[in-house]
Amino acid sequence: MSHSSHSSPLYAAIDLGSNSFHMLVVRHINGSIQTMAKIKRKVRLAAGLDSEMALSQEAMQRGWDCLSLFAERLQDIPQQNIRIVGTATLRTATNADVFLKHANEILGYPINVIVGEEEAATIYKGVAHTSGGSGRRLVVDIGGASTELIIGEGFEPKALTSLKMGCVTWLERHFSNRQLTGANFDNAIEGAKQILAPVIEQYQDIGWDVCVGASGTVQALQEIMLTQGMDEVITLAKLKRLQKQAMQADHLEELEIDGLTLERALVFPSGLSILIAIFEVFGIESMTLAGGALREGMVYDMVEELQHDDICARTIASVQSRYQLDVAYGEQVANTAQQLLEGCSEQQWLNEHNGALLLKTAAKLHEIGLTIDFKKAGEHSAYLLQNLDLPGYTRAQKQLLAEVLRRYKDHLTQLPAQHALSSTSASRMLRLLRLAVLITHRRQHELQPHVSVSCRNDALILDIDKTWLTTNPLSAAELEIESHRQSDIGWSLEINAI
């Protein structure tokens, strides 16, 4: 089968990192990236560097063995759709050329060892394409032998730094006796602070609004926190708590933390130390996990069509086209929900950061469950939103969207605990969505009634055209039922015919 007959071509990004080698295979479809395969091997290349900075034969062999696995997947992918990069360890190893010569023969494609700045820029691109939010972001990526710090806005990086410390090199330097003592942690944190010192001032002068983590260390942290029932936001207090948990084990080999995988455990304390140092010197209050980093940045670089755009808008459009949703109607519901929200603007009804965005997203995607079946549409919507890859939205936001869409119609119950918005804002978002769906029931803008809304604290008052209620008796009955449903669970809703 020739490549030209593929309906949508495959792309591959390979990253020869200091701790792991990764291969990401994706296809570009309907304006989004669909992951087809992720292959990862812990090669621990950096651990094979001797005091002269030469790679040991064993470490090189581990790398070559891994690449022969990758080579099998590469043979079916068009050459122009392949990117292979080497990072920190291959930048510093004195005999890197020996490793690369044989690696190139195995893969059959050139390997590009990128400088720290370029690695940082590519990581930023991966984060920008997979994380929503506006304003300036500080991105932190702790790799095996280097740590990248980037400040950027939209798709444009404003400061790029790659520092010579990582979870493998810090493991060898500060936990070489494999003991999880206070002294080892202190030295590792202090050592990281010295490396960070030269860039602190520049970064604080530029400033940032949100902080995003990208990398194995931050991902491992989030998995631990979710397993232990905490929310997804990383704070210094939680990092300190995890350090205490880690110090309960004497030796690295005995480290057992709920939610920490065995293969990650070895480099976890060193990665944690670097992250604590970053939080302390930059005074970071909170950090969330990015959807993607280096490999995603490489992929988005290759796919021209996805270059500049509003990430959340692009995600919504992609889901709408994939599930053949009624785009015009989604827009109508979103506009109506927005209009209802504006009626309560004096009370600042949903003024939380991202509140309006999540309401708009829920409105545009609320019928997704119907693509499976009408009968349990809400359940199907919830399942899909919880499990779809939605670049631009965090895990907690997906969770909230799922719970709101589970209840967009008929059955109404209180929302469960979630971490995307305050519980007041989340329930208000659901109430407005339900009303917008009822008011737009006839699916054409010119057929919907004139309404105005006002609110007193949590009570909603909806004034609606009397003539319309008379000529649309089914909608009138539905609105009557809705007023009882909302009032029954403590959300006062009054409907007045005027």
KEFI-833697 format. One line per field, with one value per residue (C-alpha): residue number from 1; residue in one letter; x, y, z. Coordinates in steps of 0.02 Angstrom, whole numbers, plus 50000, padded with zeros to 5 digits. Example, Ala and Ser with C-alpha at 12.3 -4.5 7.8 and 13.67 -1.06 7.14 Angstrom:
BEGIN
num <- [1 2]
residuo <- [a s]
u <- [50615 50684]
v <- [49775 49947]
w <- [50390 50357]
This chain:
BEGIN
num <- [1 2 3 4 5 6 7 8 9 10 11 12 13 14 15 16 17 18 19 20 21 22 23 24 25 26 27 28 29 30 31 32 33 34 35 36 37 38 39 40 41 42 43 44 45 46 47 48 49 50 51 52 53 54 55 56 57 58 59 60 61 62 63 64 65 66 67 68 69 70 71 72 73 74 75 76 77 78 79 80 81 82 83 84 85 86 87 88 89 90 91 92 93 94 95 96 97 98 99 100 101 102 103 104 105 106 107 108 109 110 111 112 113 114 115 116 117 118 119 120 121 122 123 124 125 126 127 128 129 130 131 132 133 134 135 136 137 138 139 140 141 142 143 144 145 146 147 148 149 150 151 152 153 154 155 156 157 158 159 160 161 162 163 164 165 166 167 168 169 170 171 172 173 174 175 176 177 178 179 180 181 182 183 184 185 186 187 188 189 190 191 192 193 194 195 196 197 198 199 200 201 202 203 204 205 206 207 208 209 210 211 212 213 214 215 216 217 218 219 220 221 222 223 224 225 226 227 228 229 230 231 232 233 234 235 236 237 238 239 240 241 242 243 244 245 246 247 248 249 250 251 252 253 254 255 256 257 258 259 260 261 262 263 264 265 266 267 268 269 270 271 272 273 274 275 276 277 278 279 280 281 282 283 284 285 286 287 288 289 290 291 292 293 294 295 296 297 298 299 300 301 302 303 304 305 306 307 308 309 310 311 312 313 314 315 316 317 318 319 320 321 322 323 324 325 326 327 328 329 330 331 332 333 334 335 336 337 338 339 340 341 342 343 344 345 346 347 348 349 350 351 352 353 354 355 356 357 358 359 360 361 362 363 364 365 366 367 368 369 370 371 372 373 374 375 376 377 378 379 380 381 382 383 384 385 386 387 388 389 390 391 392 393 394 395 396 397 398 399 400 401 402 403 404 405 406 407 408 409 410 411 412 413 414 415 416 417 418 419 420 421 422 423 424 425 426 427 428 429 430 431 432 433 434 435 436 437 438 439 440 441 442 443 444 445 446 447 448 449 450 451 452 453 454 455 456 457 458 459 460 461 462 463 464 465 466 467 468 469 470 471 472 473 474 475 476 477 478 479 480 481 482 483 484 485 486 487 488 489 490 491 492 493 494 495 496 497 498]
residuo <- [m s h s s h s s p l y a a i d l g s n s f h m l v v r h i n g s i q t m a k i k r k v r l a a g l d s e m a l s q e a m q r g w d c l s l f a e r l q d i p q q n i r i v g t a t l r t a t n a d v f l k h a n e i l g y p i n v i v g e e e a a t i y k g v a h t s g g s g r r l v v d i g g a s t e l i i g e g f e p k a l t s l k m g c v t w l e r h f s n r q l t g a n f d n a i e g a k q i l a p v i e q y q d i g w d v c v g a s g t v q a l q e i m l t q g m d e v i t l a k l k r l q k q a m q a d h l e e l e i d g l t l e r a l v f p s g l s i l i a i f e v f g i e s m t l a g g a l r e g m v y d m v e e l q h d d i c a r t i a s v q s r y q l d v a y g e q v a n t a q q l l e g c s e q q w l n e h n g a l l l k t a a k l h e i g l t i d f k k a g e h s a y l l q n l d l p g y t r a q k q l l a e v l r r y k d h l t q l p a q h a l s s t s a s r m l r l l r l a v l i t h r r q h e l q p h v s v s c r n d a l i l d i d k t w l t t n p l s a a e l e i e s h r q s d i g w s l e i n a i]
u <- [50000 50077 50078 49976 49824 49821 49667 49760 49948 50042 50172 50307 50408 50552 50639 50802 50795 50917 50800 50683 50670 50496 50407 50240 50141 49989 49874 49799 49611 49468 49579 49648 49789 49743 49871 49897 50042 50154 50309 50425 50578 50678 50853 50930 51064 51123 51161 51290 51399 51566 51669 51746 51569 51585 51439 51469 51453 51305 51208 51236 51181 51019 50987 51021 50910 50769 50793 50781 50604 50563 50634 50499 50361 50451 50456 50271 50280 50321 50497 50443 50328 50467 50564 50698 50787 50919 50926 51037 51142 51181 51228 51358 51424 51602 51573 51397 51454 51488 51313 51231 51323 51253 51084 51066 51103 50971 50834 50879 50840 50948 50946 50950 51034 50952 51026 50942 50857 50778 50721 50641 50556 50486 50424 50336 50253 50189 50119 50041 49952 49881 49842 49708 49709 49759 49896 50079 50130 50286 50323 50433 50495 50610 50696 50828 50981 50911 50771 50687 50606 50505 50394 50277 50113 50000 50119 50264 50402 50473 50614 50694 50820 50889 50980 51102 51007 50882 50806 50940 51092 51024 50994 51178 51240 51134 51057 51204 51199 51013 50965 50812 50881 50841 51021 51012 50850 50921 51077 50977 50859 51004 51101 50951 50934 51114 51083 50924 51006 51067 50893 50782 50790 50758 50607 50532 50551 50453 50324 50186 50002 49995 50121 50117 50222 50267 50365 50373 50406 50253 50145 50198 50155 49982 49949 50002 49891 49739 49768 49776 49614 49690 49643 49755 49834 50015 50064 50221 50126 50084 50264 50326 50197 50261 50439 50387 50303 50462 50572 50475 50573 50757 50814 50761 50727 50597 50508 50321 50201 50020 50004 50192 50243 50393 50492 50466 50513 50700 50706 50557 50648 50775 50638 50538 50689 50713 50528 50529 50679 50587 50430 50531 50644 50506 50374 50255 50083 50011 50050 49945 49999 50013 49934 50094 50277 50427 50355 50189 50285 50379 50216 50126 50277 50251 50063 50047 49858 49864 49979 49894 49726 49626 49658 49489 49396 49497 49456 49269 49267 49360 49239 49089 49151 49202 49032 48931 48854 48732 48853 48723 48613 48763 48800 48617 48619 48788 48725 48566 48661 48778 48627 48552 48719 48729 48559 48645 48804 48773 48777 48936 48850 48986 49136 49259 49406 49354 49171 49102 49218 49158 48976 49005 49094 48954 48824 48914 48944 48789 48711 48865 48783 48644 48773 48769 48586 48441 48391 48536 48604 48665 48761 48839 48888 48970 49068 49131 49186 49274 49373 49402 49570 49523 49677 49655 49554 49624 49573 49465 49378 49338 49267 49153 49095 49053 48949 48857 48816 48757 48621 48584 48408 48268 48353 48422 48529 48662 48834 48967 49124 49242 49396 49368 49253 49179 49023 48914 48982 48968 48784 48747 48828 48716 48559 48592 48631 48468 48367 48457 48418 48232 48217 48299 48193 48130 48311 48291 48342 48188 48072 48141 48048 48104 48165 48248 48326 48372 48437 48441 48587 48551 48370 48337 48187 48146 48025 47958 47840 47660 47603 47745 47699 47520 47570 47705 47612 47739 47883 47775 47742 47928 47978 47849 47921 48098 48051 47994 48147 48271 48173 48158 48347 48362 48392 48249 48182 48032 47952 47843 47735 47739]
v <- [50000 50166 50313 50421 50309 50339 50440 50536 50522 50468 50576 50517 50613 50526 50603 50525 50591 50571 50459 50383 50366 50404 50381 50464 50416 50522 50560 50727 50716 50842 50981 50882 50764 50584 50479 50311 50244 50291 50187 50223 50137 50187 50190 50300 50362 50497 50365 50294 50451 50429 50566 50610 50632 50480 50359 50181 50040 49968 50132 50148 49968 50000 50147 50049 49904 50026 50109 49944 49929 50106 50070 49941 50070 50202 50104 50139 50327 50452 50521 50704 50664 50603 50706 50632 50736 50704 50811 50849 50691 50684 50868 50836 50659 50666 50508 50554 50536 50350 50325 50431 50348 50177 50251 50332 50164 50076 50205 50249 50432 50576 50619 50802 50842 51006 51143 51185 51342 51247 51110 51242 51324 51158 51112 51280 51248 51079 51161 51306 51187 51075 51194 51328 51486 51662 51777 51737 51564 51501 51325 51206 51043 50935 50808 50676 50789 50963 51072 51195 51355 51458 51611 51637 51711 51627 51537 51658 51617 51773 51690 51520 51437 51261 51221 51080 50982 50840 50697 50571 50683 50743 50563 50521 50682 50697 50526 50419 50323 50291 50359 50470 50574 50754 50798 50723 50816 50979 50963 50921 51071 51187 51126 51161 51337 51377 51324 51431 51585 51667 51672 51720 51907 51904 51789 51890 52050 51975 51898 51771 51739 51550 51412 51249 51093 50976 50815 50647 50720 50833 50697 50574 50703 50729 50542 50525 50671 50604 50428 50503 50600 50774 50893 50915 51082 51066 51178 51192 51123 50965 50947 50959 50830 50711 50741 50688 50533 50492 50513 50379 50255 50243 50184 50228 50044 50041 50198 50165 50308 50279 50313 50310 50182 50072 50132 50314 50288 50289 50468 50535 50609 50699 50769 50820 50913 51013 51058 51113 51226 51303 51334 51416 51529 51590 51600 51492 51473 51338 51237 51128 50992 51032 50918 50902 50952 50912 50773 50863 51020 50921 50852 51020 51090 50965 50989 51158 51172 51176 51323 51476 51467 51478 51304 51283 51344 51224 51080 51119 51129 50965 50874 50950 50887 50716 50685 50778 50895 51031 51179 51315 51251 51236 51419 51465 51378 51458 51632 51609 51546 51697 51815 51738 51757 51941 51968 51922 52021 52144 52000 51937 51771 51671 51786 51649 51627 51508 51502 51581 51475 51313 51366 51401 51234 51138 51227 51189 51005 50964 50850 50741 50595 50588 50521 50359 50352 50463 50357 50393 50545 50629 50474 50454 50639 50624 50469 50547 50710 50624 50515 50622 50705 50890 51001 51165 51091 51020 50855 50942 51047 50890 50811 50960 50970 50784 50805 50957 50868 50716 50832 50951 50884 50796 50719 50853 50817 50914 50910 50803 50881 50941 51053 51160 51295 51334 51229 51387 51432 51252 51238 51408 51350 51196 51299 51420 51280 51190 51349 51390 51215 51236 51411 51359 51202 51246 51257 51417 51585 51676 51552 51575 51689 51856 51829 51934 51869 51942 51867 51897 51802 51624 51650 51665 51762 51730 51848 51772 51830 51782 51762 51642 51535 51525 51473 51352 51252 51109 51229 51320 51155 51108 51276 51253 51082 51153 51288 51149 51042 51181 51246 51069 51054 51228 51329 51451 51481 51592 51601 51753 51775 51957]
w <- [50000 49950 50069 49951 49975 50163 50205 50338 50352 50508 50595 50715 50844 50933 51081 51142 51319 51462 51562 51432 51244 51182 51018 50981 50825 50782 50638 50595 50573 50580 50642 50788 50829 50865 50959 50874 50978 51121 51148 51292 51363 51517 51442 51579 51460 51582 51713 51592 51592 51680 51765 51596 51523 51411 51387 51442 51316 51417 51412 51224 51199 51299 51182 51023 51080 51107 50938 50845 50918 50860 50686 50653 50679 50575 50413 50376 50401 50261 50283 50287 50434 50548 50675 50789 50920 51052 51210 51360 51376 51190 51199 51334 51303 51234 51131 51073 50891 50919 50986 50850 50705 50749 50801 50629 50546 50651 50621 50442 50478 50539 50725 50766 50932 50980 51088 51254 51187 51044 51162 51274 51123 51062 51236 51245 51077 51140 51297 51201 51084 51220 51364 51372 51476 51433 51492 51520 51571 51656 51594 51692 51617 51723 51613 51649 51631 51597 51660 51541 51603 51480 51494 51348 51293 51167 51049 51076 51201 51287 51385 51358 51473 51482 51644 51675 51806 51793 51889 51831 51857 52026 52077 52042 52123 52280 52312 52256 52422 52383 52555 52576 52718 52759 52720 52545 52508 52577 52469 52314 52342 52382 52230 52118 52191 52145 51965 51962 52038 51874 51794 51942 51917 51730 51752 51893 51792 51647 51765 51729 51767 51772 51798 51700 51725 51582 51606 51689 51861 51859 51781 51915 52047 51978 51971 52154 52207 52115 52185 52360 52334 52323 52182 52029 52076 52134 52280 52386 52536 52439 52378 52558 52609 52474 52530 52707 52635 52537 52691 52782 52676 52719 52549 52374 52339 52480 52421 52416 52388 52343 52156 52117 51986 52019 51867 51915 52098 52066 51998 52095 52248 52138 52025 52178 52251 52090 52087 52270 52232 52083 52187 52325 52223 52106 52243 52139 52219 52108 51954 51839 51718 51532 51405 51303 51291 51180 51072 51049 51001 50868 50798 50795 50704 50563 50544 50459 50475 50664 50685 50759 50839 50999 51071 51155 51000 50893 51011 51010 50819 50804 50921 50830 50663 50728 50808 50674 50801 50748 50753 50721 50861 50980 50943 50977 51147 51189 51144 51243 51395 51379 51367 51525 51612 51564 51647 51811 51778 51920 52042 51955 51940 51856 51862 51906 51790 51648 51708 51549 51439 51521 51502 51316 51292 51379 51271 51108 51150 51251 51119 51097 51190 51059 50935 51035 51081 51135 51283 51399 51308 51468 51524 51353 51348 51519 51470 51308 51386 51528 51408 51254 51231 51242 51215 51309 51453 51615 51690 51820 51687 51585 51743 51775 51593 51602 51761 51691 51528 51624 51692 51548 51526 51621 51773 51890 52043 52138 52059 52145 52218 52082 52070 51914 51985 52156 52189 52177 52005 51944 51993 51915 51753 51751 51787 51645 51523 51564 51538 51375 51308 51353 51280 51114 51103 50927 50864 50764 50827 50761 50847 51022 51143 51206 51384 51516 51673 51840 51999 52184 52259 52206 52151 51964 51895 51712 51624 51465 51328 51374 51192 51157 51308 51245 51070 51132 51265 51269 51306 51433 51523 51516 51592 51729 51771 51766 51892 52012 51978 52015 52165 52236 52255 52330 52171 52170 51992 51960 51787 51747 51594 51542]
